[in-house]
Every structure is written in structure tokens, then in C-alpha cells.
């Protein structure tokens, strides 16, 4: 299975708030989650490696009404995951 991006947040495009993180070759790396604050104004993306309980990387979204900021935070998270994964090789 080949996916569109080097790092893929499975389910994000379908509106999920969590799912698997896969490489473009379908390798499972861990799970992602998006958590909103109580007022639904800000949020945080988290990536947790399979088998661990604490997030390895997190990215803040300062304003949820901005699709650009959500996309930027997701892009930064995916970049951190990609750099980490490549350092393991």
C-alpha cells in the first residue's frame, strides 16, 4: 500500500480526531490525536509511538477557526515524525 505523503495521519481528511500514523509505504509508526481546549478555540496535535504512553511530539494550534494554522501545525508534526523516523534508519 502506497500513501500520498511521506507521513500520513490516517483519518484526518475524514474528520477524525485520532488515528494511525503511517509512512507512504504503509509502515505503522504510532497514533495521532487532536485535542481541543474546553472553549473549542485552540487545540493540540499529538503523536505517540506505538507501545509508549506519552506523546513524542506535539504541535499547538492557536486558533481553530484558521484552517491555515491547523494545516501548519499538522505539517510541522509530520515533519518532526519524518525526521525522527529517518534518524532510526
N, C-alpha and C positions, 0 to 999 in steps of 0.2 A: 504494500500500500504506500503510495507516494502522496504526500500532502503538499499544499500550496506554499507554505512558508518554512524556513529553517526550524522555527519553533512555533507550534500551534497550540492554542488554548481551545481544546475541544469543547464545543457547545456555546462559546461566546457569541458567535454570529446568530445563534438561535435564541438568544436572550437568557441563557443560563447564567447563574451566579457562581457556578463552580463546575469543575470537570477535570479531565485528564490533560496532562501536558505531554505532547508527542513531538518528536523530530519529524522532519519531512519524510523520513523513511519508515515512520510508524513506531519508532522506539519510544516506549513509555518512560518518562523521566520522573513524574510525580503528579501532583494535583495543583490546580489553581483555584482561588476563591476570590470573590469580590464582595466586600462587606461595606454597607452604607452606614453612616452615622445615624443617630436617632432621629434627626430632623431631615434626613434624606438630602442633605446639602453637599456633603463630602463623602469620600469613600476611599477604600484601600484595596489594591490588588495584592495577593499573597501567592507565593509559590513555595510548596513544601515537597521535599524529596520523598519518594516512596520509602516507607519504613521509619521516617522521622516524624516527630510531633510538632516541632516548631518550624515556622517559615524560614526558609533560607534567604529569600529576597522578598521585599515589599516595595510598593510604589503608591504614593499618595495621589489622590485626585482631589484638588482643592475646590472645584466647582462641578457638580454633577450635571448641571444644565449645559455644560460645554462639551459637545462631542469631541472637539479637538483635544481638550485636556484628558479626556478618557482615553482617546487613541494614543496620545503621547505617553501616558503612564503605562499603558499596555505595551507599547513599543519598547520603552525602557526596561520593563520587566522581562520581555522576551529577549532583549539584548543581553541582560545580565545572565539569564538562563543559558543562552547560547554560549557566552564567554566561559561560564562555569563548565558547561558540558564539554566544550572543546579543550579545556585545560585538563580534563580527565584522560584524554587520549594520549 
